Amino acid sequence: RFDAWCASPLLPARMIHNLAGIAGVHMFVESGVLFYGSGSIKVVQSDKSGKIHLCFRDKICRVVNLLSNELITKIASNKFTVSLNCNSPVLLRVIQ
């Protein structure tokens, strides 16, 4: 059993990421990257430009950037890479 308590309503992102890892939560992206979505639609954003590696639980058949209509990957794998510009979100359709 692991208990974590904090009186502050805002925890540092690194601490939340580390606590989630200890609790056994699947990490889709590395710490410092915003990742959210529902169903097949996902959003990725970072305050730094560069390549971000995403890791899903199951194999992905196809990933499309919905803003540029770019096919990111069509290889059956659970890992792929997305290029991000600083503070510019990427909207993805993930097809399993």
C-alpha positions as CSV (number, residue, x, y, z in Angstrom):
1,R,0.0,0.0,0.0
2,F,1.2,3.5,-0.9
3,D,-0.3,6.6,0.6
4,A,0.5,10.1,-0.6
5,W,-1.0,13.3,1.0
6,C,-0.6,16.9,0.0
7,A,-2.3,20.1,1.4
8,S,-1.7,22.0,-1.9
9,P,-4.4,21.8,-4.6
10,L,-1.6,22.0,-7.3
11,L,1.0,19.4,-7.4
12,P,4.1,19.7,-9.6
13,A,3.7,17.7,-12.9
14,R,6.8,15.6,-12.2
15,M,5.4,14.6,-8.8
16,I,2.0,13.6,-10.3
17,H,3.8,11.6,-13.0
18,N,6.0,9.8,-10.5
19,L,3.1,9.0,-8.2
20,A,1.1,7.6,-11.1
21,G,4.0,5.4,-12.1
22,I,4.2,4.1,-8.5
23,A,0.5,3.4,-8.6
24,G,0.9,1.3,-11.8
25,V,-0.8,3.7,-14.2
26,H,0.1,3.2,-17.8
27,M,2.2,6.1,-19.1
28,F,1.3,7.1,-22.7
29,V,4.0,9.9,-22.9
30,E,7.0,11.0,-20.9
31,S,6.7,13.5,-18.1
32,G,6.2,17.1,-19.1
33,V,3.9,16.3,-22.0
34,L,0.2,17.0,-21.9
35,F,-1.8,14.0,-23.2
36,Y,-5.6,13.6,-23.2
37,G,-8.5,12.4,-25.3
38,S,-11.5,10.2,-25.6
39,G,-12.1,7.2,-27.8
40,S,-10.0,7.4,-30.9
41,I,-9.3,11.1,-30.6
42,K,-6.1,12.1,-28.7
43,V,-4.4,15.5,-28.1
44,V,-0.6,15.9,-27.4
45,Q,1.0,19.2,-26.4
46,S,4.3,20.2,-24.8
47,D,6.0,23.4,-23.8
48,K,9.1,22.3,-25.8
49,S,9.5,21.5,-29.5
50,G,10.8,18.1,-30.5
51,K,9.8,14.5,-31.0
52,I,7.5,12.9,-28.5
53,H,7.3,9.1,-28.1
54,L,3.9,7.7,-27.4
55,C,3.3,4.2,-26.1
56,F,-0.2,2.6,-26.1
57,R,-1.3,-0.6,-24.3
58,D,-2.5,-2.2,-27.5
59,K,-1.2,-2.2,-31.1
60,I,-2.2,0.7,-33.2
61,C,-3.0,0.2,-36.9
62,R,-3.1,3.8,-38.0
63,V,-2.5,7.3,-36.6
64,V,-3.5,10.4,-38.5
65,N,-2.9,14.1,-37.6
66,L,-6.4,15.5,-37.9
67,L,-5.2,19.2,-38.3
68,S,-2.8,18.5,-41.2
69,N,-4.4,15.2,-42.5
70,E,-0.9,13.7,-42.3
71,L,-0.6,9.9,-41.9
72,I,1.8,9.5,-39.0
73,T,2.0,5.7,-38.9
74,K,0.3,2.7,-40.4
75,I,2.5,0.1,-38.8
76,A,0.9,-2.3,-36.4
77,S,2.8,-1.3,-33.2
78,N,2.0,0.1,-29.8
79,K,4.7,2.8,-30.1
80,F,5.1,5.8,-32.4
81,T,6.7,9.2,-32.6
82,V,5.0,12.6,-33.1
83,S,6.8,15.9,-33.8
84,L,5.6,18.8,-31.7
85,N,6.1,22.6,-31.9
86,C,6.3,24.5,-28.7
87,N,2.8,25.0,-27.2
88,S,1.0,23.8,-30.4
89,P,-1.3,20.9,-29.8
90,V,-1.5,18.0,-32.2
91,L,-4.9,16.4,-32.6
92,L,-4.7,12.7,-33.5
93,R,-7.1,10.0,-34.6
94,V,-5.8,6.6,-33.4
95,I,-7.3,3.6,-35.0
96,Q,-6.7,0.2,-33.4
